[in-house]
């Protein structure tokens, strides 16, 4: 049986940015998959059991705050580390995301290498 990989689930509705993040993560040796909205993200969390989620806040239908609330309400997913990525600079949004259990908060625009570093900190040992 193969070693379990520490999958990073990237939730981003901007297809160009999402693909760029996934490509960079893979170049850096991280296993990564892309969800294009909150609904797809929740399905993929159930199917893939990611080690870390990178979550955009501003998305159609189900936004990042809704995804965070749902993750935290589900006992199995309470421990999933989530890095919130957003163009929102407001302190109230940052505090709310933290209250909902976000492990980190990155504002756009950001450097891809910085995002990789923040993901690596949250991966289980040996990831």
Buried (B, 14 or more C-beta within 10 A) or exposed (E): EEEEEBBBBBBBBBEEBBEBBBEBBEEBEBBBBBBBBBBBBBEBBEEBEBBBBBBBBBBEEBBBBBBBBBBBEEEEBEEBBBBBBBEBEEEEBBEBBBEBBBBBBBEBEEEBEEBBEBBBEBBEEEB
